[in-house]
């Protein structure tokens, strides 16, 4: 997968040097000597990391960093000729992830770039896993990791079977799920005629705990002769 890196530095030699080193590592480089051109790029290219010079003639790196953080969370590395603590604090406060003082060794910057990309990739994977293990809609939150259910910010005490039924209905939101499908998925057993009663009883308990009704369901709807579904 391509990795797109933005370089913004009005010192042409430094920007060109960074481009050479980072391209040799297989990265796609979008290089600009002025901030105004870079700002246009930020909103048109899917970027994975930005390297920003602090001291720019038109718009300083702090302002670019701030603009990026309004909409994006990819890593930002600040470059500066100053070795002042206040600049580092300003950059980090505005959302920068790392700070390198000029002059620097290009190989060190490459290493920092790789480290930030690894950290960001790991962070995104963890966020994605968290999202996949949590369902949230209409005041209902199900957390598969903790097996907790909250409804309108109040904890609903569910048995493992009840949680599994509700989770399966939620991941199939908008689709009618038959009693047979539910039984096979939740109990992992062969479906028999009396299994329908087992499912029905658990659905009734779920509704009671969620203050849901058969006649005017907000969550679990019975589709007579077919099964159950949770509306989108």
C-alpha positions as CSV (number, residue, x, y, z in Angstrom):
1,X,0.0,0.0,0.0
2,X,1.4,3.4,-1.0
3,X,2.5,5.8,1.8
4,X,2.1,9.5,0.9
5,X,4.3,12.0,2.7
6,X,4.1,15.7,2.6
7,X,7.2,17.9,2.9
8,X,6.9,21.6,3.4
9,X,10.2,23.6,3.6
10,X,11.1,26.9,2.0
11,X,14.8,25.8,2.1
12,X,15.0,24.1,-1.3
13,X,18.1,22.1,-0.5
14,X,16.6,20.5,2.6
15,X,13.3,19.7,1.0
16,X,15.1,18.1,-2.0
17,X,17.4,16.2,0.3
18,X,14.5,14.8,2.3
19,X,12.7,13.9,-0.9
20,X,15.7,11.8,-2.1
21,X,16.1,9.9,1.1
22,X,12.4,9.2,1.6
23,X,11.8,8.2,-2.0
24,X,14.7,5.7,-1.7
25,X,12.6,4.1,1.1
26,X,9.6,3.7,-1.3
27,X,7.5,6.6,-0.1
28,X,5.5,8.8,-2.4
29,X,6.6,12.4,-1.8
30,X,4.5,15.6,-2.1
31,X,7.1,18.4,-1.8
32,X,6.3,22.2,-1.5
33,X,8.5,25.2,-0.9
34,X,5.6,27.3,0.2
35,X,2.8,26.8,2.7
36,X,-0.1,28.0,0.5
37,X,0.6,25.3,-2.1
38,X,0.9,22.7,0.6
39,X,-2.5,23.6,2.1
40,X,-4.2,22.8,-1.2
41,X,-2.5,19.4,-1.2
42,X,-3.7,18.5,2.3
43,X,-7.3,18.5,1.2
44,X,-6.8,16.7,-2.2
45,X,-4.3,13.9,-1.4
46,X,-4.8,11.2,1.2
47,X,-1.6,11.8,3.3
48,X,0.0,9.4,5.8
49,X,2.5,11.8,7.4
50,X,3.7,15.5,7.1
51,X,7.1,17.0,7.7
52,X,6.7,20.8,8.3
53,X,9.3,23.5,8.6
54,X,8.4,25.9,11.4
55,X,9.8,29.1,9.9
56,X,8.1,29.7,6.5
57,X,7.8,33.1,4.8
58,X,4.1,33.0,4.0
59,X,2.5,30.8,6.7
60,X,4.4,29.2,9.5
61,X,4.5,25.5,10.2
62,X,2.5,25.9,13.4
63,X,-0.4,27.3,11.4
64,X,-0.2,24.4,8.9
65,X,-0.1,21.9,11.8
66,X,-3.2,23.5,13.3
67,X,-5.0,23.4,9.9
68,X,-4.2,19.7,9.5
69,X,-5.4,18.9,13.0
70,X,-8.8,20.4,12.2
71,X,-9.6,17.4,10.0
72,X,-6.8,14.8,10.1
73,X,-4.9,12.8,12.7
74,X,-1.9,11.5,10.6
75,X,1.6,12.0,12.2
76,X,3.3,15.4,11.9
77,X,7.0,16.0,12.3
78,X,8.2,19.6,12.8
79,X,11.5,20.9,11.5
80,X,13.1,24.0,12.9
81,X,16.4,25.8,13.0
82,X,15.7,27.0,16.5
83,X,16.6,24.8,19.5
84,X,14.2,26.5,21.9
85,X,12.0,24.6,24.3
86,X,9.0,27.0,23.7
87,X,8.9,26.1,20.0
88,X,8.7,22.4,20.9
89,X,6.0,23.0,23.4
90,X,4.0,25.1,20.8
91,X,4.3,22.4,18.2
92,X,3.3,19.5,20.5
93,X,0.4,21.6,21.9
94,X,-0.9,22.2,18.4
95,X,-0.8,18.5,17.6
96,X,2.7,17.7,16.3
97,X,4.0,14.2,17.1
98,X,7.7,14.8,16.8
99,X,10.3,17.5,16.6
100,X,13.7,17.6,14.8
101,X,16.1,20.5,15.1
102,X,18.2,21.6,12.1
103,X,20.8,20.6,11.2
104,X,19.8,17.0,11.4
105,X,21.0,13.7,10.0
106,X,18.8,12.5,7.1
107,X,18.9,8.9,8.3
108,X,17.7,9.9,11.7
109,X,14.7,11.7,10.2
110,X,14.0,8.6,8.0
111,X,14.0,6.5,11.2
112,X,11.7,8.9,13.0
113,X,9.3,8.8,10.0
114,X,9.2,5.0,10.0
115,X,8.6,5.0,13.8
116,X,5.7,7.5,13.5
117,X,4.1,5.5,10.7
118,X,4.4,2.2,12.7
119,X,2.9,3.9,15.7
120,X,0.0,5.3,13.7
121,X,-0.7,2.0,11.9
122,X,-0.8,0.2,15.2
123,X,-3.1,2.9,16.7
124,X,-5.4,2.7,13.7
125,X,-5.6,-1.1,14.0
126,X,-6.5,-0.9,17.6
127,X,-9.1,1.7,16.9
128,X,-10.6,-0.5,14.1
129,X,-10.6,-3.5,16.4
130,X,-12.4,-1.4,19.1
131,X,-15.0,-0.3,16.6
132,X,-15.6,-3.8,15.4
133,X,-16.2,-5.0,19.0
134,X,-18.6,-2.2,19.9
135,X,-22.0,-1.6,18.4
136,X,-23.7,1.7,19.1
137,X,-27.0,3.1,17.8
138,X,-30.3,4.7,19.1
139,X,-29.0,4.8,22.7
140,X,-27.9,1.2,22.7
141,X,-24.2,0.2,23.2
142,X,-22.9,-3.3,23.1
143,X,-19.3,-4.1,24.0
144,X,-18.3,-7.6,22.9
145,X,-15.0,-7.4,24.8
146,X,-16.6,-6.7,28.2
147,X,-20.0,-8.3,27.4
148,X,-21.6,-5.1,28.6
149,X,-24.9,-3.6,27.4
150,X,-25.9,0.0,28.1
151,X,-29.2,1.5,27.1
152,X,-29.6,5.3,27.3
153,X,-26.5,5.4,29.5
154,X,-27.9,2.8,31.9
155,X,-26.3,-0.7,32.3
156,X,-28.6,-3.5,31.3
157,X,-27.8,-6.8,33.0
158,X,-27.9,-9.5,30.3
159,X,-27.0,-13.2,30.5
160,X,-24.4,-14.5,28.1
161,X,-27.1,-16.0,25.9
162,X,-29.2,-12.8,25.9
163,X,-26.1,-10.8,25.0
164,X,-25.2,-13.2,22.1
165,X,-28.8,-13.0,20.7
166,X,-28.8,-9.2,20.9
167,X,-25.3,-9.0,19.3
168,X,-26.3,-11.3,16.5
169,X,-29.4,-9.3,15.7
170,X,-27.4,-6.1,15.8
171,X,-24.7,-7.2,13.4
172,X,-27.6,-8.3,11.1
173,X,-29.4,-5.0,11.6
174,X,-32.2,-4.5,9.0
175,X,-32.2,-8.2,8.1
176,X,-34.8,-10.7,9.3
177,X,-33.1,-13.5,11.3
178,X,-35.0,-16.7,11.7
179,X,-35.3,-18.6,15.0
180,X,-33.2,-21.4,13.3
181,X,-30.4,-19.0,12.5
182,X,-30.4,-17.6,16.0
183,X,-30.4,-21.0,17.6
184,X,-27.6,-22.3,15.4
185,X,-25.5,-19.2,16.0
186,X,-26.1,-18.7,19.7
187,X,-26.4,-22.2,21.0
188,X,-24.3,-23.9,18.3
189,X,-26.6,-26.8,18.2
190,X,-29.0,-28.5,15.8
191,X,-32.3,-26.8,15.5
192,X,-35.5,-28.7,16.6
193,X,-39.1,-27.7,16.6
194,X,-39.1,-26.9,20.4
195,X,-36.0,-24.7,19.8
196,X,-38.3,-22.0,18.6
197,X,-39.8,-21.7,22.1
198,X,-36.3,-21.4,23.6
199,X,-35.5,-18.5,21.3
200,X,-38.9,-16.9,22.0
201,X,-38.4,-17.0,25.8
202,X,-35.0,-15.3,25.6
203,X,-36.3,-12.7,23.2
204,X,-39.1,-12.0,25.7
205,X,-36.6,-11.6,28.5
206,X,-34.5,-9.3,26.4
207,X,-37.5,-7.1,25.6
208,X,-38.4,-6.9,29.3
209,X,-34.9,-5.8,30.3
210,X,-34.8,-3.2,27.5
211,X,-38.4,-2.0,28.1
212,X,-39.2,-2.9,24.6
213,X,-42.7,-4.0,23.5
214,X,-44.1,-6.5,21.0
215,X,-46.8,-4.2,19.8
216,X,-44.6,-1.1,19.3
217,X,-41.0,-2.3,19.4
218,X,-38.2,0.3,19.3
219,X,-35.5,-2.4,18.9
220,X,-36.5,-6.0,18.5
221,X,-39.3,-6.5,15.9
222,X,-41.1,-9.8,15.4
223,X,-41.7,-10.6,11.7
224,X,-44.5,-13.2,12.2
225,X,-43.8,-16.5,10.6
226,X,-40.2,-15.5,9.6
227,X,-38.2,-14.4,12.6
228,X,-36.8,-11.3,14.3
229,X,-35.0,-8.2,13.2
230,X,-33.6,-5.0,14.6
231,X,-34.5,-2.0,12.4
232,X,-31.8,0.2,10.9
